[in-house]
Amino acid sequence: MPNSHSNKIPAASVKQMLGQKLMLDLRYYCEKPVAAGRCKTPMTKLPPELAKLIRDYDIGGIILFAENLDNIQQIVQLNRDLQQAATSSPLQQPLFIGIDQEGGRVARLPRSLATSFSGNMAIGATYAEHGTRFASEVGKVLAAELLPLGINVNFAPTVDVNVNPDNPVINVRAFSEDPHQVAELGAAMTQAMQQQGMIAALKHFPGHGDTAVDSHLGLPIVEHSAEQIRQVDLYPYQHIIQQQNPGMIMTAHIQFPALDDSTFVSKQGEVMIKPATLSRKILHGVLRQELGYNGVIVTDALDMAGISKFFTHTEAVIQTFSAGADIALMPVKLQQPAELPALAALLEQLSQAVADNIIPKAELAASYQRIIKLKQQYPLLPKANSVSEQVQQATAALGSLQHRASELALAQAAITQVKPPHTDAANDEQLIIKKQQKLLLIMPDQAKASALAASLAYYSKAALTIDIISLQQTDISDVAAKIAKADVVISGFISPMQSLADIGGMDDMTGIRTIAAAYQRQKTIFELLLPKVVAANKPHVYISLRAPYDISDYGQYADLVLATYAYNTAEDPTSIDAGNATYQALAQVLLGQIKAGGQLPVSVKMSQH
């Protein structure tokens, strides 16, 4: 594969420039026709007809999801085939191959395979003691594992400032509620990734930290004043643009009336405020002119309901390009042969918009230049010459002992003791699990219970008897007996419920209702059990496994309250040093082997029992 490092920008036709501005998702592909939106066959091998589209239309980039990623050999081969198609196109430009590998809740590679860490809020919890150490370390490891696979853009870090406890989609994906901390940690992670040769993409501009609606499901609005937006939401972007020159910045499908209150008429005929992704005032006026950003602007997925509910896909792409976005992410569905002509049709309509000056030709050329310059600045093609050499390099990097040690170190440093405050050491001692105790774990599901039980058994010097209640079980008739038998009760809960970003995006719209119903059931059972634990007068540890805001509801029932900011388990929840770091760190804290040294990076109100 040619790795052209000439800094000459190749001449291109209007259609070729437009092709470079599209980043496709090829998550599912069905060779045989199925009803629209019904294809659920993961695309793990590049079909010739998709290779042809990439080649014929000079496509600029691809985003990969969990469905595309099975094992090292397969991922390396898929990415080489994608690059082969792109570099044999007339422009011969390699692809941006992107992924959401933020760490924590949002990680697309299998957790047993790649190091996924505890996520940004866990990093925020280590800031008081460790500064930017973990932000740098995580950025470095993520890049070191993605690059040998052939992935060259990471849609990270998330630099939203989470000031809304009810935020359904960001919460623990944010470092903190303090814009200065977010800026510092985001800059450190960006620098660490880009130094390794990985393009970072800050998100979600101008800020998704104060929303109560998930933009996968609808169109959130942020009612901040212009002054508050500049001091809070925009501050991390301003800081990181000045310090690190991030390769990409991703836009949010969010209305910011204080920055742009101009309106559009939706496809249903409603008059609505323009979301940032389609706002020239925000993308060009604020990001380019005010903040001085000259890198590549990429949209968030255009198939998210925040956009797709209100616009046809062609209209959305035309609008975002005329607003100043360089790359349209996931602009069109290509999941089966019958849908493939949609790409040619989209490019046709985009070319017409250029001819009609809706997308000015001079701006198209400038955008194309920014894209090619970024491609020339970063080596997009892996260094390895052969598949086997590349597989070897990736195998050595992914989930290496050193990387797993970093993953555990972050999980350990992040765990925060919220109650009792660290004043009375004797009081803390009461709750450390002593020898041969009978423990009862009340956990959101069997996998998380197994992960904690396996870690406790692994680290405990004495034999423990561990009983489990999963909040997913339907029969809870034996609960009272289990509580009565226990010496210590350890309960954990995850709130808010999973968002579409955790699961991996829009194709799961039908699934979100099922998840919501299941979550409601778990919550009801949990809230039924807590008073029973108190009534039985058992020592009780409560663990907030995601956003620590739920401590204000559940902390009052427990003697000791811990926050982990992470709950993920690997495919095998009982394995040690292979993706279950949160539970390993928790076990060590519960057994009194390490101190919980983290500090809350967001404000949590404590109610007293």
MILUMLO-765437 format. One record per residue (C-alpha): residue number from 1; residue in one letter; z, y, x. Coordinates in steps of 0.02 Angstrom, whole numbers. Layout:
BEGIN
(NUM,'a',(Z,Y,X))
...
***
This chain:
BEGIN
(1,'m',(0,0,0))
(2,'p',(-46,170,72))
(3,'n',(104,280,103))
(4,'s',(13,445,115))
(5,'h',(119,574,203))
(6,'s',(-18,705,214))
(7,'n',(51,863,136))
(8,'k',(-116,911,62))
(9,'i',(-111,914,-127))
(10,'p',(-257,810,-191))
(11,'a',(-377,899,-308))
(12,'a',(-361,833,-485))
(13,'s',(-445,851,-654))
(14,'v',(-347,916,-804))
(15,'k',(-326,739,-868))
(16,'q',(-264,675,-699))
(17,'m',(-137,816,-687))
(18,'l',(-77,773,-862))
(19,'g',(-64,589,-815))
(20,'q',(52,637,-672))
(21,'k',(163,726,-799))
(22,'l',(199,568,-900))
(23,'m',(340,446,-864))
(24,'l',(324,290,-971))
(25,'d',(450,160,-1022))
(26,'l',(385,-19,-1026))
(27,'r',(546,-98,-1085))
(28,'y',(466,-222,-1205))
(29,'y',(291,-292,-1213))
(30,'c',(218,-421,-1333))
(31,'e',(49,-497,-1291))
(32,'k',(25,-545,-1474))
(33,'p',(26,-415,-1614))
(34,'v',(194,-383,-1702))
(35,'a',(250,-252,-1828))
(36,'a',(279,-80,-1750))
(37,'g',(451,-68,-1668))
(38,'r',(476,-256,-1685))
(39,'c',(429,-309,-1508))
(40,'k',(586,-369,-1418))
(41,'t',(507,-465,-1273))
(42,'p',(572,-389,-1110))
(43,'m',(434,-337,-989))
(44,'t',(487,-418,-825))
(45,'k',(312,-448,-755))
(46,'l',(174,-317,-763))
(47,'p',(34,-371,-881))
(48,'p',(-143,-330,-819))
(49,'e',(-178,-216,-968))
(50,'l',(-27,-105,-926))
(51,'a',(-75,-104,-741))
(52,'k',(-247,-44,-797))
(53,'l',(-174,101,-898))
(54,'i',(-69,159,-750))
(55,'r',(-222,149,-637))
(56,'d',(-351,225,-756))
(57,'y',(-244,371,-814))
(58,'d',(-158,415,-649))
(59,'i',(13,395,-729))
(60,'g',(150,483,-630))
(61,'g',(307,382,-666))
(62,'i',(396,236,-750))
(63,'i',(576,220,-810))
(64,'l',(657,48,-803))
(65,'f',(793,-21,-917))
(66,'a',(910,-170,-911))
(67,'e',(777,-273,-1001))
(68,'n',(658,-252,-853))
(69,'l',(786,-309,-724))
(70,'d',(828,-493,-701))
(71,'n',(850,-535,-519))
(72,'i',(808,-463,-348))
(73,'q',(645,-559,-320))
(74,'q',(580,-514,-494))
(75,'i',(628,-328,-481))
(76,'v',(549,-309,-310))
(77,'q',(388,-394,-369))
(78,'l',(379,-289,-529))
(79,'n',(401,-126,-434))
(80,'r',(272,-175,-303))
(81,'d',(148,-219,-441))
(82,'l',(181,-51,-526))
(83,'q',(153,42,-362))
(84,'q',(-2,-62,-325))
(85,'a',(-76,-6,-492))
(86,'a',(-33,177,-459))
(87,'t',(-94,184,-280))
(88,'s',(-261,105,-326))
(89,'s',(-291,245,-454))
(90,'p',(-416,384,-411))
(91,'l',(-275,502,-354))
(92,'q',(-185,361,-261))
(93,'q',(-16,441,-297))
(94,'p',(134,325,-294))
(95,'l',(247,320,-447))
(96,'f',(417,393,-477))
(97,'i',(512,236,-529))
(98,'g',(671,293,-615))
(99,'i',(829,215,-687))
(100,'d',(994,269,-767))
(101,'q',(1114,198,-638))
(102,'e',(1253,325,-660))
(103,'g',(1393,202,-626))
(104,'g',(1527,159,-754))
(105,'r',(1469,141,-933))
(106,'v',(1287,178,-895))
(107,'a',(1221,51,-772))
(108,'r',(1059,-43,-798))
(109,'l',(1066,-172,-658))
(110,'p',(1168,-331,-693))
(111,'r',(1347,-293,-638))
(112,'s',(1366,-460,-549))
(113,'l',(1213,-416,-445))
(114,'a',(1232,-232,-404))
(115,'t',(1385,-122,-374))
(116,'s',(1413,-17,-530))
(117,'f',(1580,71,-499))
(118,'s',(1702,144,-628))
(119,'g',(1600,299,-668))
(120,'n',(1616,487,-656))
(121,'m',(1781,519,-746))
(122,'a',(1863,390,-632))
(123,'i',(1795,491,-485))
(124,'g',(1867,648,-567))
(125,'a',(2037,563,-576))
(126,'t',(2035,539,-386))
(127,'y',(1989,721,-350))
(128,'a',(2168,788,-331))
(129,'e',(2206,663,-193))
(130,'h',(2036,620,-119))
(131,'g',(1926,773,-150))
(132,'t',(1742,728,-149))
(133,'r',(1761,566,-49))
(134,'f',(1720,447,-193))
(135,'a',(1579,554,-263))
(136,'s',(1495,542,-92))
(137,'e',(1531,358,-72))
(138,'v',(1464,312,-244))
(139,'g',(1306,416,-219))
(140,'k',(1276,333,-52))
(141,'v',(1300,155,-117))
(142,'l',(1194,182,-273))
(143,'a',(1050,245,-165))
(144,'a',(1072,106,-37))
(145,'e',(1056,-26,-173))
(146,'l',(916,52,-278))
(147,'l',(796,101,-139))
(148,'p',(763,-74,-68))
(149,'l',(724,-132,-247))
(150,'g',(585,-2,-252))
(151,'i',(676,120,-369))
(152,'n',(662,298,-305))
(153,'v',(733,412,-443))
(154,'n',(910,396,-510))
(155,'f',(944,491,-672))
(156,'a',(1114,544,-605))
(157,'p',(1233,628,-581))
(158,'t',(1287,680,-755))
(159,'v',(1356,856,-730))
(160,'d',(1406,892,-909))
(161,'v',(1577,974,-925))
(162,'n',(1669,871,-1055))
(163,'v',(1769,1002,-1150))
(164,'n',(1758,912,-1318))
(165,'p',(1876,763,-1343))
(166,'d',(1764,704,-1487))
(167,'n',(1608,696,-1379))
(168,'p',(1530,529,-1431))
(169,'v',(1401,514,-1292))
(170,'i',(1468,598,-1134))
(171,'n',(1660,581,-1124))
(172,'v',(1692,472,-968))
(173,'r',(1515,502,-903))
(174,'a',(1580,676,-855))
(175,'f',(1683,704,-698))
(176,'s',(1803,824,-781))
(177,'e',(1831,967,-905))
(178,'d',(1839,1089,-759))
(179,'p',(1666,1160,-716))
(180,'h',(1716,1192,-534))
(181,'q',(1768,1011,-507))
(182,'v',(1611,949,-594))
(183,'a',(1506,1061,-481))
(184,'e',(1590,1002,-321))
(185,'l',(1586,817,-364))
(186,'g',(1408,829,-432))
(187,'a',(1350,917,-273))
(188,'a',(1430,784,-163))
(189,'m',(1349,642,-260))
(190,'t',(1179,729,-262))
(191,'q',(1187,760,-75))
(192,'a',(1237,580,-38))
(193,'m',(1093,509,-140))
(194,'q',(960,629,-76))
(195,'q',(1012,607,106))
(196,'q',(971,423,88))
(197,'g',(799,464,17))
(198,'m',(840,442,-168))
(199,'i',(785,580,-289))
(200,'a',(932,638,-395))
(201,'a',(908,702,-572))
(202,'l',(1051,810,-638))
(203,'k',(1081,795,-824))
(204,'h',(1088,852,-965))
(205,'f',(1032,1034,-946))
(206,'p',(1099,1158,-1006))
(207,'g',(1251,1048,-1044))
(208,'h',(1300,907,-1162))
(209,'g',(1488,925,-1137))
(210,'d',(1536,1007,-1301))
(211,'t',(1441,906,-1430))
(212,'a',(1509,799,-1571))
(213,'v',(1337,724,-1613))
(214,'d',(1246,595,-1506))
(215,'s',(1072,665,-1469))
(216,'h',(1005,487,-1480))
(217,'l',(1046,498,-1666))
(218,'g',(1024,680,-1713))
(219,'l',(1011,857,-1649))
(220,'p',(1177,927,-1583))
(221,'i',(1211,1112,-1578))
(222,'v',(1322,1201,-1451))
(223,'e',(1394,1361,-1523))
(224,'h',(1461,1430,-1358))
(225,'s',(1439,1615,-1321))
(226,'a',(1313,1659,-1185))
(227,'e',(1460,1703,-1072))
(228,'q',(1547,1535,-1099))
(229,'i',(1383,1442,-1069))
(230,'r',(1364,1530,-902))
(231,'q',(1544,1503,-848))
(232,'v',(1560,1322,-906))
(233,'d',(1399,1228,-948))
(234,'l',(1280,1309,-824))
(235,'y',(1403,1328,-680))
(236,'p',(1378,1153,-604))
(237,'y',(1188,1174,-610))
(238,'q',(1195,1344,-528))
(239,'h',(1309,1278,-390))
(240,'i',(1209,1120,-355))
(241,'i',(1040,1209,-359))
(242,'q',(1103,1331,-228))
(243,'q',(1185,1198,-119))
(244,'q',(1079,1041,-133))
(245,'n',(909,1080,-209))
(246,'p',(909,929,-328))
(247,'g',(738,844,-342))
(248,'m',(745,838,-532))
(249,'i',(843,912,-677))
(250,'m',(840,828,-848))
(251,'t',(840,929,-1009))
(252,'a',(949,897,-1162))
(253,'h',(892,886,-1343))
(254,'i',(1024,1012,-1396))
(255,'q',(1016,1179,-1485))
(256,'f',(1095,1325,-1391))
(257,'p',(1074,1473,-1509))
(258,'a',(1158,1593,-1386))
(259,'l',(1019,1555,-1260))
(260,'d',(876,1537,-1384))
(261,'d',(889,1559,-1571))
(262,'s',(701,1550,-1603))
(263,'t',(648,1424,-1736))
(264,'f',(516,1293,-1773))
(265,'v',(465,1202,-1930))
(266,'s',(502,1016,-1919))
(267,'k',(382,881,-1978))
(268,'q',(488,874,-2138))
(269,'g',(457,1060,-2164))
(270,'e',(633,1120,-2118))
(271,'v',(658,1278,-2017))
(272,'m',(765,1235,-1866))
(273,'i',(826,1309,-1701))
(274,'k',(726,1246,-1551))
(275,'p',(817,1119,-1442))
(276,'a',(827,1156,-1255))
(277,'t',(694,1025,-1214))
(278,'l',(564,1127,-1310))
(279,'s',(630,1301,-1271))
(280,'r',(534,1412,-1151))
(281,'k',(677,1536,-1146))
(282,'i',(794,1399,-1084))
(283,'l',(680,1299,-968))
(284,'h',(581,1443,-897))
(285,'g',(695,1592,-929))
(286,'v',(865,1517,-886))
(287,'l',(827,1370,-770))
(288,'r',(679,1437,-671))
(289,'q',(706,1626,-672))
(290,'e',(894,1649,-690))
(291,'l',(955,1498,-590))
(292,'g',(806,1499,-469))
(293,'y',(766,1314,-487))
(294,'n',(596,1266,-416))
(295,'g',(607,1076,-424))
(296,'v',(543,958,-558))
(297,'i',(605,973,-738))
(298,'v',(603,807,-832))
(299,'t',(641,789,-1018))
(300,'d',(770,669,-1088))
(301,'a',(686,525,-1181))
(302,'l',(567,598,-1311))
(303,'d',(592,447,-1425))
(304,'m',(773,498,-1455))
(305,'a',(806,553,-1634))
(306,'g',(853,727,-1573))
(307,'i',(665,749,-1550))
(308,'s',(573,606,-1638))
(309,'k',(654,644,-1807))
(310,'f',(578,817,-1810))
(311,'f',(414,807,-1712))
(312,'t',(266,691,-1695))
(313,'h',(260,621,-1518))
(314,'t',(106,723,-1472))
(315,'e',(181,883,-1537))
(316,'a',(342,852,-1438))
(317,'v',(246,828,-1275))
(318,'i',(136,982,-1303))
(319,'q',(288,1089,-1345))
(320,'t',(393,1031,-1197))
(321,'f',(248,1060,-1077))
(322,'s',(217,1234,-1144))
(323,'a',(405,1268,-1131))
(324,'g',(396,1228,-944))
(325,'a',(447,1044,-926))
(326,'d',(354,954,-785))
(327,'i',(377,774,-844))
(328,'a',(383,702,-1019))
(329,'l',(496,549,-1019))
(330,'m',(453,406,-1138))
(331,'p',(319,505,-1230))
(332,'v',(234,360,-1320))
(333,'k',(269,179,-1370))
(334,'l',(160,50,-1280))
(335,'q',(238,-114,-1335))
(336,'q',(84,-216,-1384))
(337,'p',(-106,-214,-1363))
(338,'a',(-135,-119,-1527))
(339,'e',(-26,26,-1466))
(340,'l',(-111,49,-1297))
(341,'p',(-249,167,-1359))
(342,'a',(-109,290,-1405))
(343,'l',(-98,340,-1222))
(344,'a',(-282,390,-1212))
(345,'a',(-263,483,-1378))
(346,'l',(-110,577,-1313))
(347,'l',(-201,629,-1154))
(348,'e',(-350,684,-1259))
(349,'q',(-240,796,-1368))
(350,'l',(-147,864,-1216))
(351,'s',(-315,907,-1133))
(352,'q',(-364,998,-1294))
(353,'a',(-199,1096,-1288))
(354,'v',(-246,1150,-1110))
(355,'a',(-421,1200,-1168))
(356,'d',(-341,1301,-1310))
(357,'n',(-221,1383,-1185))
(358,'i',(-66,1315,-1277))
(359,'i',(-27,1238,-1108))
(360,'p',(-95,1371,-987))
(361,'k',(-204,1294,-852))
(362,'a',(-120,1392,-713))
(363,'e',(49,1323,-767))
(364,'l',(-20,1147,-776))
(365,'a',(-83,1164,-597))
(366,'a',(85,1234,-537))
(367,'s',(178,1091,-623))
(368,'y',(61,962,-545))
(369,'q',(95,1040,-374))
(370,'r',(284,1028,-398))
(371,'i',(267,844,-443))
(372,'i',(156,801,-294))
(373,'k',(266,903,-174))
(374,'l',(419,804,-230))
(375,'k',(322,642,-206))
(376,'q',(275,697,-30))
(377,'q',(453,750,12))
(378,'y',(529,579,-27))
(379,'p',(458,412,32))
(380,'l',(424,332,-138))
(381,'l',(361,168,-69))
(382,'p',(484,45,9))
(383,'k',(479,28,198))
(384,'a',(459,-162,194))
(385,'n',(281,-225,219))
(386,'s',(298,-389,126))
(387,'v',(385,-448,-32))
(388,'s',(493,-570,66))
(389,'e',(550,-435,190))
(390,'q',(592,-319,46))
(391,'v',(686,-455,-49))
(392,'q',(786,-489,109))
(393,'q',(833,-305,129))
(394,'a',(881,-289,-55))
(395,'t',(983,-450,-50))
(396,'a',(1081,-387,100))
(397,'a',(1119,-221,14))
(398,'l',(1157,-266,-167))
(399,'g',(1340,-302,-203))
(400,'s',(1376,-320,-17))
(401,'l',(1558,-346,36))
(402,'q',(1569,-167,96))
(403,'h',(1498,-99,-68))
(404,'r',(1616,-208,-172))
(405,'a',(1762,-144,-67))
(406,'s',(1711,36,-112))
(407,'e',(1698,-13,-295))
(408,'l',(1876,-83,-293))
(409,'a',(1943,65,-193))
(410,'l',(1879,187,-325))
(411,'a',(1951,82,-469))
(412,'q',(2120,77,-380))
(413,'a',(2123,263,-337))
(414,'a',(2074,312,-516))
(415,'i',(2207,220,-617))
(416,'t',(2321,353,-688))
(417,'q',(2499,332,-751))
(418,'v',(2514,450,-898))
(419,'k',(2685,394,-961))
(420,'p',(2823,395,-909))
(421,'p',(2796,543,-792))
(422,'h',(2829,492,-612))
(423,'t',(3008,554,-606))
(424,'d',(3118,404,-636))
(425,'a',(3066,266,-517))
(426,'a',(3196,146,-589))
(427,'n',(3115,164,-759))
(428,'d',(2945,116,-688))
(429,'e',(3019,-40,-611))
(430,'q',(3066,-105,-783))
(431,'l',(2884,-131,-826))
(432,'i',(2817,-211,-669))
(433,'i',(2778,-390,-709))
(434,'k',(2911,-500,-629))
(435,'k',(2903,-684,-585))
(436,'q',(2854,-821,-709))
(437,'q',(2835,-705,-854))
(438,'k',(2752,-738,-1019))
(439,'l',(2623,-604,-1050))
(440,'l',(2528,-562,-1208))
(441,'l',(2364,-470,-1186))
(442,'i',(2295,-379,-1339))
(443,'m',(2118,-328,-1289))
(444,'p',(1960,-265,-1376))
(445,'d',(1870,-430,-1350))
(446,'q',(1880,-598,-1262))
(447,'a',(1781,-543,-1107))
(448,'k',(1900,-400,-1067))
(449,'a',(2053,-510,-1099))
(450,'s',(1981,-646,-985))
(451,'a',(1943,-518,-849))
(452,'l',(2122,-451,-848))
(453,'a',(2199,-626,-863))
(454,'a',(2093,-691,-717))
(455,'s',(2140,-542,-608))
(456,'l',(2326,-557,-650))
(457,'a',(2322,-743,-609))
(458,'y',(2227,-708,-446))
(459,'y',(2346,-574,-380))
(460,'s',(2512,-637,-447))
(461,'k',(2625,-724,-321))
(462,'a',(2712,-820,-461))
(463,'a',(2639,-924,-602))
(464,'l',(2612,-822,-761))
(465,'t',(2591,-885,-939))
(466,'i',(2458,-777,-1019))
(467,'d',(2423,-774,-1205))
(468,'i',(2278,-676,-1280))
(469,'i',(2239,-586,-1442))
(470,'s',(2060,-523,-1454))
(471,'l',(2034,-379,-1576))
(472,'q',(1871,-464,-1625))
(473,'q',(1958,-618,-1695))
(474,'t',(1962,-624,-1885))
(475,'d',(2118,-731,-1905))
(476,'i',(2274,-641,-1846))
(477,'s',(2403,-749,-1936))
(478,'d',(2482,-808,-1771))
(479,'v',(2511,-632,-1705))
(480,'a',(2697,-619,-1745))
(481,'a',(2732,-785,-1657))
(482,'k',(2632,-732,-1504))
(483,'i',(2725,-566,-1493))
(484,'a',(2894,-653,-1513))
(485,'k',(2857,-771,-1367))
(486,'a',(2802,-635,-1246))
(487,'d',(2911,-553,-1112))
(488,'v',(2787,-409,-1092))
(489,'v',(2646,-352,-1206))
(490,'i',(2494,-270,-1125))
(491,'s',(2371,-189,-1245))
(492,'g',(2208,-100,-1213))
(493,'f',(2084,-5,-1319))
(494,'i',(1915,79,-1294))
(495,'s',(1875,239,-1382))
(496,'p',(1760,312,-1434))
(497,'m',(1645,167,-1479))
(498,'q',(1492,125,-1375))
(499,'s',(1352,252,-1387))
(500,'l',(1167,214,-1374))
(501,'a',(1167,274,-1194))
(502,'d',(1290,135,-1147))
(503,'i',(1186,4,-1234))
(504,'g',(1026,70,-1162))
(505,'g',(939,183,-1285))
(506,'m',(840,201,-1440))
(507,'d',(769,30,-1473))
(508,'d',(940,-22,-1535))
(509,'m',(950,97,-1684))
(510,'t',(979,-45,-1807))
(511,'g',(1115,-114,-1695))
(512,'i',(1218,46,-1695))
(513,'r',(1275,21,-1875))
(514,'t',(1334,-156,-1837))
(515,'i',(1427,-90,-1684))
(516,'a',(1508,47,-1788))
(517,'a',(1569,-78,-1917))
(518,'a',(1638,-196,-1783))
(519,'y',(1724,-51,-1695))
(520,'q',(1806,4,-1858))
(521,'r',(1873,-173,-1883))
(522,'q',(1945,-180,-1706))
(523,'k',(2028,-11,-1730))
(524,'t',(2106,-63,-1896))
(525,'i',(2177,-224,-1821))
(526,'f',(2241,-132,-1667))
(527,'e',(2329,-1,-1772))
(528,'l',(2407,-141,-1874))
(529,'l',(2474,-231,-1719))
(530,'l',(2552,-83,-1626))
(531,'p',(2701,-59,-1745))
(532,'k',(2732,-247,-1739))
(533,'v',(2750,-239,-1549))
(534,'v',(2872,-94,-1567))
(535,'a',(2970,-184,-1705))
(536,'a',(2988,-338,-1593))
(537,'n',(3063,-223,-1462))
(538,'k',(2953,-293,-1322))
(539,'p',(2915,-198,-1160))
(540,'h',(2740,-132,-1194))
(541,'v',(2605,-64,-1078))
(542,'y',(2459,28,-1159))
(543,'i',(2296,44,-1063))
(544,'s',(2167,174,-1113))
(545,'l',(2007,89,-1057))
(546,'r',(1886,232,-1085))
(547,'a',(1913,414,-1132))
(548,'p',(2100,448,-1111))
(549,'y',(2105,558,-1266))
(550,'d',(2159,405,-1368))
(551,'i',(2327,410,-1277))
(552,'s',(2380,546,-1399))
(553,'d',(2363,415,-1538))
(554,'y',(2423,257,-1452))
(555,'g',(2532,313,-1306))
(556,'q',(2683,338,-1421))
(557,'y',(2694,149,-1451))
(558,'a',(2711,103,-1267))
(559,'d',(2839,119,-1128))
(560,'l',(2708,133,-993))
(561,'v',(2535,210,-1019))
(562,'l',(2391,190,-896))
(563,'a',(2213,258,-899))
(564,'t',(2068,171,-811))
(565,'y',(1916,271,-876))
(566,'a',(1816,109,-867))
(567,'y',(1814,-57,-956))
(568,'n',(1657,-146,-902))
(569,'t',(1657,-328,-852))
(570,'a',(1524,-423,-758))
(571,'e',(1420,-562,-837))
(572,'d',(1560,-680,-782))
(573,'p',(1720,-585,-826))
(574,'t',(1829,-702,-723))
(575,'s',(1741,-678,-556))
(576,'i',(1833,-583,-419))
(577,'d',(1743,-452,-312))
(578,'a',(1585,-466,-416))
(579,'g',(1587,-329,-546))
(580,'n',(1762,-335,-624))
(581,'a',(1845,-207,-510))
(582,'t',(1932,-111,-650))
(583,'y',(2030,-266,-700))
(584,'q',(2071,-312,-521))
(585,'a',(2143,-138,-491))
(586,'l',(2238,-145,-655))
(587,'a',(2315,-313,-611))
(588,'q',(2374,-245,-444))
(589,'v',(2455,-94,-528))
(590,'l',(2537,-203,-663))
(591,'l',(2606,-321,-531))
(592,'g',(2679,-174,-435))
(593,'q',(2569,-206,-283))
(594,'i',(2490,-33,-284))
(595,'k',(2538,135,-361))
(596,'a',(2435,217,-498))
(597,'g',(2383,372,-400))
(598,'g',(2250,450,-513))
(599,'q',(2270,613,-609))
(600,'l',(2200,653,-782))
(601,'p',(2039,755,-760))
(602,'v',(2045,808,-944))
(603,'s',(2185,874,-1056))
(604,'v',(2273,746,-1165))
(605,'k',(2401,791,-1297))
(606,'m',(2549,672,-1298))
(607,'s',(2637,640,-1463))
(608,'q',(2812,567,-1456))
(609,'h',(2859,408,-1547))
***
